[in-house]
Amino acid sequence: MAGRNHLFVPGPTNVPEAVQNAMHRNMEDHRSPDFPKLVRGLLADLPAIFGSTKGQGFIFAASGSGMWEASLVNTLEPGSRVLVARKGQFSQLFGDAAQRLGYQVDAIDVPWGMPTPPGELEAALRADAAHAIKAVLVVHNETATGVTSDIGAVRTAIDAAGHPALLFVDGVSSVGSLACRMDDWGVDAFISGSQKGLMLPPGLGVLCLSPRALERVGTSTAPRAYFDLRPMIASNATGYFPYTPAVGLLHGLRASLDLLKAEGLPNVAARHHRLGNATRAAVTAWGLKTCCQVPSAASDTVTTIMVPDGLDAIKVIEHAYRNYNLSLGGGLARLAGKAYRIGHLGDVNELMLVGAIAGAEMAMRDAGFALTAGAGVAAAEESLRAART
Ligand SMILES: *Cc1c(COP(=O)(O)O)cnc(C)c1O
């Protein structure tokens, strides 16, 4: 098919030309005397994308899910109790990972479409007078439902309960796109991966730990091997890795961090807000609903669009891909067939988004939706024009 695939899944996302070019190189010796120059620069610049000057950044050949494991096994004693707020497939999986690693998992479940409830977290922590709960696990941007949680409010809730639990935040679909304030929010482990807001191919897990979490790394008795941060900290201090890093991706990460810095993180977040608003304007014009139930919590990186009863979201995705070379995200787990997702994060601009909205609209009409042709496109255009002027 002529032209490019329109990649509008919420990860992997488009890889900017500057990042592609940075990775297009022969391999090199990762033990060479020159290698630390690259590594030191990356590790110095990494905490900024999490909103941290105090934290320490880590890079693994892994994916976001690997960083769930890395953060847990390096900071918690085996069998510790953790509290997870579940409100979508990724927060469910974060809790599942903890359970499979032998932690005792308490869960607060809210309906999919709702953000993390700070009040319920506070109540659960107050009830834990003995401080058995060692960590609170929260997903910042729930990619399944398109809902962004207020992590500052989560921190306030933990403090109001006077509870010493560590705060772990999954930022896989927020870091590099949405405003992240790790230090202000008192996040102890902020987790991400390469293929979403960082605009890289999949293959890197990135993590930032607070000074308080870092202290635990040395004292925890948990068994760890690949994800053990102790040899990582020792090697990184000399500009190297304890094993072979993903050399090509590291060069891509250099370019990606440079792009984010050049645009400015507040501008990056503002661009995502314009894209999110325009997508939501289209959904409203289609007469459809998003999964997100709280307008102020609507995600600026992914929109989950509910499909009316009797219609099939899987057909929309198929028509979009086959007829228009547009890749849309599927509904996950209990939302399979009932919703589809438009990812609008990373290297995306206004007209790319309008193209995707046009394609989604055409695919929905192909799948039998009663929509007025152009309604969503018109609404998105006006939203984007209003945001520019
Ligand atoms: C994509 C995603 C993950 C999983 O990341 P992988 O890189 O696929 O392991 C975890 N959490 C959230 C919120 C995500 O969006």
PDBQT file of the ligand as one rigid body, heavy atoms in Angstrom, charges set to zero:
ROOT
HETATM    1  C1  LIG A 401       2.073  -0.577  27.709  1.00  0.00    +0.000 C 
HETATM    2  C2  LIG A 401       1.876  -0.532  29.177  1.00  0.00    +0.000 A 
HETATM    3  C3  LIG A 401       2.476  -1.459  30.029  1.00  0.00    +0.000 A 
HETATM    4  C4  LIG A 401       3.232  -2.633  29.528  1.00  0.00    +0.000 C 
HETATM    5  O1  LIG A 401       4.426  -2.236  29.035  1.00  0.00    +0.000 OA
HETATM    6  P1  LIG A 401       5.290  -3.261  28.149  1.00  0.00    +0.000 P 
HETATM    7  O2  LIG A 401       6.355  -2.355  27.668  1.00  0.00    +0.000 OA
HETATM    8  O3  LIG A 401       4.362  -3.765  27.101  1.00  0.00    +0.000 OA
HETATM    9  O4  LIG A 401       5.775  -4.307  29.058  1.00  0.00    +0.000 OA
HETATM   10  C5  LIG A 401       2.343  -1.299  31.379  1.00  0.00    +0.000 A 
HETATM   11  N1  LIG A 401       1.610  -0.294  31.890  1.00  0.00    +0.000 NA
HETATM   12  C6  LIG A 401       0.988   0.600  31.112  1.00  0.00    +0.000 A 
HETATM   13  C7  LIG A 401       0.198   1.686  31.744  1.00  0.00    +0.000 C 
HETATM   14  C8  LIG A 401       1.100   0.509  29.735  1.00  0.00    +0.000 A 
HETATM   15  O5  LIG A 401       0.493   1.404  28.947  1.00  0.00    +0.000 OA
ENDROOT
TORSDOF 0
